[in-house]
Amino acid sequence: MTNKMYLQSDNGGNGILIQDTETNRWYYWSEYHLPIDLDSETDEENAEIIRAAIESGDMYDADDFIIETDDAEEHEIEEYAGMNIEEIDRKENYVKDIYSGDVHPKNCDTTNWTAI
């Protein structure tokens, strides 16, 4: 399998977003569910912490999170089903002006994804 994992960061903290590429379902685990601390200053540094934890065996990779985690279904984000990461980004970081109908980026409360 080649499931995909992303560090997700927003004003609420960090976590990991995982795509099951076979079913195109998405799962999210907050940083409080992870066996590591994501306390670096940048997303890329936190992504590197995750990569190092996976390489050392201290944390599951994307495939194992889906296969080995007993409660994966509880972490599924059903509204993301069938989307790719770009579509999720548009859903979370863009808004439609109710008057003009124009779509534009949010200017606050944005979410970022960094590939692991």
Steps between C-alpha positions, in 0.01 A plus 500: 500500500602856450265686728580866555567683824498874561582714799190716548547828684253771584418735786376199699835320491649216300408151397532257214264458209525165321356405164412136436583513129318173429161620629572876486389538860667744738590463867620753757690450826569805715845549645363381835456152349860486376797354690711809421498870580448739211642808665734644239467850361421402140283247321801360316685440829193324644470293182864399546423390858227275360728361228772422755250331733375282215853406394597409857185292550362728771195584291290327235530598136185582298434136406532374857278775642218371281572127536623474860287760678191339650296821503586636154129525412455744789761728341347501152398837354205399287458842337845460338415165336592495132700825518868558436713727720455797264121469524522479878717811500240689295222381729680608817688814391269676255164666549226611265387860532126490568441822303719466192539123487877544461723242665806630682754378756415534868701763681491321836449153650683328215625143489833384356608153388859383472566165329677242714 
